[in-house]
Amino acid sequence: MAFDVPTTRGYYSSLSDGWTYLNGGERAQIPERVLSTMTTAFRAAPKSLPGETATGTHSRGQEAGITAGHQFAAMARRAFADVAGGRVEGVVLGPSREALVHVLLQAMGRRLTLGTGIVLARTGDPVSQVPFRRAADMFGARVRYAEADLSTGAVPAWQFENLVDADTRLVVVPAADPYIGAVAPVAEISRIVHAQSRAKVFVDASAYAPYRVVDMHRMGADIVLLDASAWGGPEVSALVFRDPSLLDRLMSMSLVPDARGRRRLEVTPVAPSLLGGVSESVRHLADLDPTARGTRRHRIETSMPQVGRYLTTLTSRLVDALGNLDQVHIVGIDGEASDEPGAADIDRIPRVSFIVAGVPAATVVRRLLDNHLVTSVVKPGGSALLEAMGVMEAGGAVTVGLQPFNTPHDVDQLVRAVASLG
């Protein structure tokens, strides 16, 4: 069945304010049901819950006196586990991706010693590079880089055969670039890494998860980083470990007791009102196909491919229309290799960055705002890939991040406004 855009638009009360939101990569709109749930969670978090008697071999009773805030945390862990296809025991919550990466690297200090190595991909946002470079400097580990094709933004998997060796301890790969949209061949990269070393594969799937099914087992990822705000949830992030026993082998920076008194590797606790919205935001993803049935994970596996197909079609419409404007250069698509065989077959999420000749990106964004079109601008230091492509020398780039509620009319409105700049 076709993706139901009108019903999806009805989930977002913010769309009634007269603005056209095309900045999903920078600030995703939040569904009304998620906002309502967080409001309720804010009031309920301090309350104590009554005990529950459980029956059956595998059941667990709820202890009397546990606060609703602890329950929200448990629900958030289950929700992130459903998104990644992992186990709830392997989920670590945090207030941001930066905070989680920091505590992970501190915990891995015994593995990242002098003579060991980290492999980074020169793509994604700074969270996928900067903290790891700093950790390498601190612990004496060497850093090697997997380069992206500067014409398409794609990261070839074959180069990891030369970058990974027996001393490599960590390989960091963004599942998709948040500005150009090129999807990395994570499964092939993981196969190479695990065949040549004992290194852990760390995948930042934050930009990928709002559009595709994240299957950490199929990806071969050992650790997956997620950010609920990327798909319209609260500002809560999570690390999902494919093997939960890895948590026991890491030296933790801080240990926070969970609802059952066990101690976990986690940073400072997240606000319960935010945790209360995580589960509802994941439920929103699962319900984007109202006909889907089964567990929440199964419904995500049913609904997200429909979202992906719809937004891929919408992205093609945007790229084709912008490509007809002489003054517009689409980053990663209008490159020197765009006419080579296979260049058009690169898998991409619905993120498009473009340059208007002779007009700084900040000026373009302001002009679009005058037309009630909300986009985002790539700032200096925001993307090592775009800097290598020379985008910053051209005045930066405008980034369009589509969400499931966007329509062909939104795309056409954007293209007309950009055309008026010429």
HELIX and SHEET records of a PDB file:
HELIX    1   1 VAL A    5  ARG A    9  1                                   5    
HELIX    2   2 SER A   13  ASP A   17  5                                   5    
HELIX    3   3 GLU A   32  ALA A   44  1                                  13    
HELIX    4   4 ALA A   68  ALA A   84  1                                  17    
HELIX    5   5 VAL A   88  GLY A   90  5                                   3    
HELIX    6   6 ARG A   97  ALA A  107  1                                  11    
HELIX    7   7 PRO A  126  SER A  128  5                                   3    
HELIX    8   8 VAL A  130  PHE A  139  1                                  10    
HELIX    9   9 PHE A  160  LEU A  163  1                                   4    
HELIX   10  10 VAL A  186  GLN A  196  1                                  11    
HELIX   11  11 MET A  216  MET A  219  1                                   4    
HELIX   12  12 ALA A  228  TRP A  231  5                                   4    
HELIX   13  13 SER A  245  ARG A  249  1                                   5    
HELIX   14  14 PRO A  272  ALA A  286  1                                  15    
HELIX   15  15 ARG A  296  GLY A  323  1                                  28    
HELIX   16  16 ALA A  343  ASP A  345  5                                   3    
HELIX   17  17 ALA A  361  ASP A  370  1                                  10    
HELIX   18  18 ALA A  384  ALA A  388  1                                   5    
HELIX   19  19 MET A  392  ALA A  394  5                                   3    
HELIX   20  20 PRO A  408  ALA A  419  1                                  12    
SHEET    1   A 2 THR A  20  TYR A  21  0                                        
SHEET    2   A 2 LEU A 373  VAL A 374  1                                        
SHEET    1   B 7 VAL A  91  GLY A  94  0                                        
SHEET    2   B 7 SER A 237  PHE A 241 -1                                        
SHEET    3   B 7 ILE A 223  ASP A 227 -1                                        
SHEET    4   B 7 LYS A 200  ASP A 204  1                                        
SHEET    5   B 7 THR A 168  PRO A 174  1                                        
SHEET    6   B 7 GLY A 117  ALA A 121  1                                        
SHEET    7   B 7 ARG A 142  ALA A 146  1                                        
SHEET    1   C 2 LEU A 255  PRO A 257  0                                        
SHEET    2   C 2 ARG A 263  LEU A 265 -1                                        
SHEET    1   D 4 VAL A 328  ILE A 330  0                                        
SHEET    2   D 4 ARG A 351  VAL A 356 -1                                        
SHEET    3   D 4 VAL A 398  GLY A 401 -1                                        
SHEET    4   D 4 SER A 376  VAL A 377 -1                                        
END                                                                             
